[in-house]
Structures are given as structure tokens and as C-alpha cells.
Amino acid sequence: MPHPHDAQAHDATPLAVDRRRFVGYVIGGATLVAAADLVLDTPAASAEVPTLPQPAELYDLNDMLTDAARPTANLITVTINEDGTAGFELPRAEVGQGITTSTAMLIAEELDLPVDRVRVTLAPARPELLFNQLTGGSNTTIATYTPIRVAAAVARAALLDAAAIVLGDTVAGLVAKGGVITARDGSSVTYGDLAVKAAGSVGSRAVEVELKSEAEFSVIGTPTNRVDALAAVTGQKEFTTDLAVPDALPTMVCRAPTLNGTPVSVRNQAQVEAMPGVTHVAQVSTGVAVRAATFGQCIDAVRALDVVWKAGPVAGESDATILRKVRAAQLPMPKLPDTPLAQTVSGDFTFWFRSNSPMDTNSAIADVRPDGATIWAGLKSPIVAQQRIAEKLGMSQDKVKVNVVTAGGSFGRRLFFDGALEAAEISQEMGAPVKLMWHRADDARVGRTHPLGTCRVQATVSGTNVLAFNQSLTCVETDFRHGLGEIITAAAADLPAGVGNLGFAETIFALTQEVPYDFGAVTQTLVETDDRFNTGSMRNIYSPDVRVASELVVDRLAAKMKMDPYQFRRKFQRNERLLTVLDTVAQAGEWGRSMPAGTAQGIAIHKEYKGVSACLVEIDTRPATTGRQIRDAVTGPRVTRVTFAIDVGLAINPRGLEAQMQGGINDGIALALTSSLHLRDGHFLEASWDNYFYTRQWNTPPDVRVIVVPSEEKVPGGAGEAGVAATFAAVACAYARATGTMPTQFPINHDQLSFEPKSFVPPVPQSPDNGLELTS
Amino acid sequence: MPEQTFIVNGERVTVDVEDDVRLLWVLRDLLGITGPKYGCGINVCKACTSHVNGKAFNPCAVPVGKLSSDDEITTIEGLPGEVAEQQRGANGLHPMQEAWLERDVVQCGYCQPGQIMAAVALVNRVKAEGRQVTDADLDTIRNICRCGTYTRIREAIADGASRM
């Protein structure tokens, strides 16, 4: 084996003998435990993070982690159990994107075991994994594809070795299938029988394995249903608030009437403490917490609290004042020529605040004792959460155990750990375990948002060429202070005056944005301003806004050249894979078919996460559609048909990939037509799903077709966020073509407030009591 | 404290709790029946949709004191019991749950118990009217799914209806 440090210097895959040969370990245990290094497949990781704030330190740590001399604590392990199942603790968060299923498939493939015999659970915070326990950037499968297969292949090799002894045959004579190993003489033994025999006796040993070739794949690439579907449809799937942790009683927080306002004093603490069910009332940094026998009694107590508040940092601000500040921060665009020979086309767009609130609100269970704490929550950056919670509690990091629970959606929300940090503080203050749940109103109003921003585009056309394309995004700061899931990078993002975060944001922007056309001199810039809001990376981060602005101007360029939008995109396309998905949707979606006035098609493309996508939509903006009356709803234009094509590279689970695209399509439609937050007098107004208008059944397209295009690529790309940008852009383009007017703000209905805002004092609404009159 | 008695998933239960506590919390926090989910508490998101005497309703909007001792509550956990054993599918579940599995509808899964309970009630209602489920019927479903699984929900309801 080459010395790892030499290998690091010459080859980004230090342990790779060739593309399919790797080294893993059998490590000591009661049953077989096979291991691989999670940074085994470093090209993806290093390609993603070349300009981190402290690259030298990260490289040193990486060197240390890839030390091949002996297995270290950073290994990920596949365990074979005596019941014949394989177990794996995934150091990522399952939030609905389907990675427990795709991970089970990878293990099943290399182990020759049925998918339903693989048990994938979520690993608790493992600080030794450093930045390798962050779930984000649609990166899970890209980063774990090789290491997980190596661990499974090592397990298979050890099972075969043990079987050869048991069956009196050579490894070459054995066949492993469905969890059973059969010898040439027909005798057989199961994985379960071998689990103990194949275990590492003392210490660990290195094992070289060869991964299966694509031609041998029988699981990878096969449409597979989710491993947690049965639990979900029977109500057995457990989310944080479903967990029965002893004495962790329901807990909620009464929050200030302005965003991030803070409590000064409670005027009626004793009175609220005496309310039915209430056990504790405690003032904490974010508000006043109440703990009770039921969440209903928490709601009653929150509503009864009389609190003196200190106004938050955006008191008095509104959408209009924030937009003015963003406009003031815009950098001048370079002056482009505008002559009869070289004409400049431009666009200037506003994107309002949006919410990434999932169905499962911010919630966490915390049991903080004087000598240690245990936390349960849906967390995409559990190591930073553990470190920040330890800081907050005044404990050393090793005293805080952080368990990662499957979450009911994320959309970027769970990159942060606002609920877990708050629950820990409350539990410490009350001296009792708590099950904290944010009310929907809290989650929508105080939870993290996609920042408000503007995007300006200008492009210069000469004859049949585009000479230049400039794009400038200016927005309220996107908070990346979760860093790369580990405190070193999180601290770098938290340098004074936003300097550190700006570097991070610029890095993320530069690494994700591109204009996927041959448009001459292309520049894309990002300016961020104003760090007073609770923001974060909402699904697909900058791309949806950047791509909408870009594709609307592309349609303008096409019109300038009197070209069809689809043909224009073909002509200026420089990427074969993009050309294929573009042609695929044009053909399958019947681009150019005759449509009635007030309806139109729109087409757009996107490239990110090592994949490419195209979307063709049809929209209906006729009065009979926009005028539909549904109570407490936004109807408006309806997208009636969507044809979406994606080349994601190697698709591990095409059925899961299709599901992610379907979800992204509904996100794109919401961003274009219906969903935004309204800031008024220092607070967001939305407090309900009938205020924040995410796509509903009356908005969703009745006809959706997702085409997973066969790929020439041999490695997987990212899926979770890949569906949003092209859809958002295609809907915007279709709307412009159907109405004859290019929209300049999103969502298009933002100026019209379509609901009666709920109260800020009390901060949460009372539950209705007429449910029995509304049965259906 | 008042005693509250009603039937849940075929079993009569008695709970000591104030009349005004909404049924959702009695189910989840006191009885440990966690299939119905909290998503808003104001009868908007419909994540807690369950059945009362065979009709869809939202326990977040019903003070437990309003139930009578003979009211039958069915949550997702008890849904298979709403059909005869021979009508249950390969997994021993209600035909709508089986359709949901076959169509792999679920993403995060949080809203899905409510979606399924709403779907069953919709199909029962439409069938009682002697007709098939239409796109217009599907458009009336208010249950929100933030993962955006709507396409597969619509397909699964059509599939489930044909099995019911």
C-alpha cells in the first residue's frame, strides 16, 4: 500500500488501487463489522470545498483522517447481525429526500442482500467525522457513493472468507445471493450464521476489495420503493415530537411581537403557572417558555402570558424599506453598448422573502442534567449543534449527546438547530426534560427565510450573437453560519461584521452559479447586505432566483433575434447533456403546439449538482382559471402540464429521483406564483398554511411527467434540490408569454395580501372548537 | 378533573383531562397515539385528519368534552379496521394504504397519515354519490404536503378508489 501522504500528493483518491479497487477494514466486534473511511472518495469533497476559509488546516485534518496505517474513529461501518440483516448508521439526516433508501440500496448491491434486509439508521453527532456529517448541497449520494459500497464489499469479503472455512470450499467456488452463500457441493450457510464467525478477533485488519462494475448492478438503478413507506402510511414513522422520552413534557415558547424581540419581564408568571396542566414557566433568551401536560395547555398558557418585550432589530421595517436598503447596496452594472449594431437587453427583478418552513415544525427534545445533556432533533449539522449547545449550557462537548431524528421535511431549514439550542436552554432553566415544539405561527414568522433580493441582468446582442451577459444578485444576507457542519468552519463564517459569512456566501455562489449558454463575456456577481434576519439556504439556495432572471432575459434575447425560445436555447447551448434534456422535454412536452390565447408554454434549463435538467410547462392565465373561488386560498394562474427531464448522472433510485423532481416542480410553481412572506412593521405576517401559500391541490398541475434521461456519466449527481430552478424559470417564462408581460417580481401575487393577518399579541392563535360541525 | 370517554380505534378509553383540551393533544400527548400529526392547530393544514363515525375531521379543532362516549374515532393506526379483513391488501392494510405503498407516495411522510384519511373519506363520499373521483374532486383536498407529493397522491387516490 502506498504511503497515504504520498498518495495524497499525487492522487486525489489515496486508497484507490484503480477505480474499483479500494481498501477497507474488518474491525473487532461481537459480530462482523466492516469499515471504510468516509473521505475515501475525496475528489467530490475536495472539488466542493477548494476555497474554504482555512484550506490548509482542512487539508491537514484530511491528511490525518486518511491515515491508512490503522482504522480510526472516523470510519463508517456496516455491521452484519445474527439475524442475517446488515446495519448501517448513516452520518446524514433523512428529511424526506430518500437517502436511507438509496443507502440501503448501495449496501444491498455490494452485499448481495435484499434491500429490506438492510437497516439504515441515522448516526448521532460524531465530532470525529468533522465536516463529514453535514447534509446539504444535494451532496449525500455524491459523497458517500464509494465509501458505503466499500464498507459493504469488505463485509461481503469477510463473509465469503468465513464461509469458505465453514463449507470447506475456496472463496472462488462460492456464490453469495440473497444473504446466503452456497458452495459448489450445494451446501450453504447464511450471513446470520456467519455474523459471529466472520467477526474480527482482536484489533483490525485491512482488506482490499473490488467493487462491482456497473454491468453487474442489479439493485443500483432499479426503481425501488422507500424503506420507510410502510411505517409512514401506518402512522408508525417517528418524528421528534412522536418520541416518548420519559418526563419530556410538551413545551412551547411565547415570542415577541417583533422579529427577534426579547423578553424583559413576565407580569403574570404565578397566574400562568397555576393554569391547568402547566408545570413550568421560564424566561429564556428567545421568549418565555411554558411546559405543560399537553401542547393544548401550552397554547393556552402562551396566549395568557403578559410579557414586557424589548423590540427586535427590524422593528418598524417592512418589505418596502428592506427593498430600498437592498437597492442601495447594489453595485453599478458595467456599461454595455447600445447602438444599432450592438443592442443591450436588460431585466431587473425582485424576489421577496420566502419561508422554508416544513410540515414538521422546529422541534427538539432536551434532557439537560447538571452533569450532561441529551438532545433529540432533526439535524443536518449535528456536530455544530452539539458544540453550540455545549457552549450554551457551559458544558464540555463530550457531555452533550446529540441524537439525529428523521425529520418531516427540511428544504434547508434543518441546516440550523434553532429548536435544539432553544430546547437545551429551556431544559436547563427549568431543570426538567422538555419536548419543545414551535407553533406553526412561530415556524412561519420566526423560522428561517430565503432572503429578499434583486437580480439584474443585461446582455448585449449583435446580429445573431450574444456578446456579453452580466448578472448581479443583491440580497439580504444568507446565513451560512452552520459552516460545513463543524465548528472550525462555522467559526470562520462567524467572523466580525459579517466578513466571514460573506466569504462563505461568495464561495457558495461562485461554486454553484453558471450561465449555461455561449454568451460571450459572462459575469455573475453577488452582493449581500443586512444580517438582521433569520435566513438560511432554502432548497437550491441562489439558483432559483438567478435562473429565473436569466431565463426571462434569454426569452427576450430570442425575441430580439426573432427566434423561437426553444431553438434559441439549442443554438447557444454548449453542453451535450443539456441539449439532450432540452430536446427531450421539447419533444415529450410537444413544444410549439397550438394553444388558446391566455395559455402558453415556457421552457427553461438548469445545470447543477453534477446533473442537468430541463422543464417545459403549460400555464393557463384565462379569467375562468384565475377567477376560481376557493375559500382562504390563492387560485390565480394554473400550471396545467409539466414535462421535466433530468440527467442526474448515475441514478441510484430512479423512483426516488422522480419523487424529488415532482416535489421540486411544486416548489418552483409556488415560488413563481403564490408563496412569499410579507414583512410589516417589523414582523412577518404569515402564521398559517392559509397565509403562506405553498402549492396546494388546486394549484398543482394535473399532468406531470418526469423523464429520467439515461446518462453517460458513471457516478451519481445530486437530486434533492435539482427540480426547483428549471421549473421556477419555465413557469415565469410561460407566464410572460401567456400574458404578454414579463413579470418583474416573484411571486407574481406578492402585492396583493390574500389573508387577514393573525394577532401578534398573543403570538399564536387559539385552536378552533367547531371541528365536529365540519366533518366530510 | 373531568373524565372523558370515547372510542378510539375500536377500543373505549377514559381519560382524565379538562373538557376544552383539543382531541389532538389527548390522542398524542395523553394516549400516545401519534399517527395524527400537528401541522398548525387551527384546522388548516389537515395533517391530523382522522375519522369520527366514519367521516373525516380534524382533532385539533374538537374539544374532547364535545365527544360522547359512543363516538368512534379512527386514526391512521385503526384505518385497516374500517374495512373487512378480505378487503385488506398484501400488507394487511386498508386498500388506500396499499395503493399509497404501491405508488411510493411518501416523501418525508409527516402529512401522509392525514392525506390517507382524507382520501378515504373523499372516496367514500364520492362513491356514495354513485360516481367516480374527478380532477375537480382532487382539487378540493386541502391537506398540504410541503414535499409536494401531490402528483402521486392524485394517482394513488384513483388507484385506491378502484380497490375500495
Interface residues (C-beta under 8 A of the other chain):
Chain A: V95 G96 Q97 G98 N225 R226 D228 A229 L230 A231 A232 V233 T234 G235 Q236 K237 E238 F239 T241 D242 A244 P250 P276 G277 A293 T294 F295 G296 Q297 I299 S357 P358 M359 D360 T361 T406 A407 G408 G409 F411 M437 H439 R440 D632 R655 A659 Q660 Q662 G663 G664 I665 N666 D667 S688 W689 D690 Y694 T695 R696 Q697 W698 T700 P701 P702 V704 V764 P765 S767 P768 D769 N770 G771 L772 L774 T775 S776
Chain B: V17 E18 D20 V21 R22 L23 L24 W25 V26 R28 D29 L30 G32 T34 G35 P36 K37 Y38 G39 C40 G41 I42 N43 V44 C45 A47 V52 N53 K55 A56 F57 N58 P59 C60 A61 V62 P63 K66 T75 I76 E77 N91 L93 Q97 W100 L101 E102 D104 V105 V106 Q107 C108 G109 Y110 C111 Q112 P113 I116 A121 L122 R125 D135 L138 D139 T140 I141 R142 N143 I144 C145 R146 C147 G148 T149 Y150 T151 R152 I153 R154
